[in-house]
């Protein structure tokens, strides 16, 4: 089970590197999530 801790919409003005803008030619910025992995299963 995972837990969402924080969410924020990506905003053009917050980019520190101007080169990053080239990855969003349609200005379709997304949402950033920070989470906690609470359990991990392995085989």
C-alpha positions in Angstrom: 0.0 0.0 0.0 1.2 3.5 -0.8 0.3 6.9 0.6 0.0 10.2 -1.2 1.8 12.9 0.9 1.8 16.0 -1.4 0.5 17.1 -4.8 1.1 20.3 -6.8 0.4 21.4 -10.3 3.5 22.1 -12.4 3.8 25.9 -13.2 6.0 27.3 -15.9 7.3 30.1 -13.6 8.7 27.6 -11.2 11.1 25.9 -13.7 14.7 26.5 -12.6 16.1 25.3 -15.9 14.7 27.2 -19.0 15.6 24.2 -21.1 12.7 22.2 -19.5 10.1 24.3 -21.4 11.0 22.4 -24.6 9.4 19.3 -23.1 6.0 21.1 -22.9 5.4 22.6 -26.4 1.6 22.5 -25.9 1.9 23.9 -22.3 0.3 20.8 -21.0 1.9 20.8 -17.7 1.0 18.0 -15.4 0.6 17.4 -11.6 3.5 16.3 -9.4 3.0 13.8 -6.6 5.2 12.9 -3.6 4.3 9.7 -1.9 5.5 7.1 0.6 5.9 3.4 -0.3 4.6 1.6 2.7 4.9 -2.0 1.5 6.9 -3.7 -1.2 6.3 -7.3 -2.5 8.9 -9.4 -4.3 9.1 -12.9 -5.7 
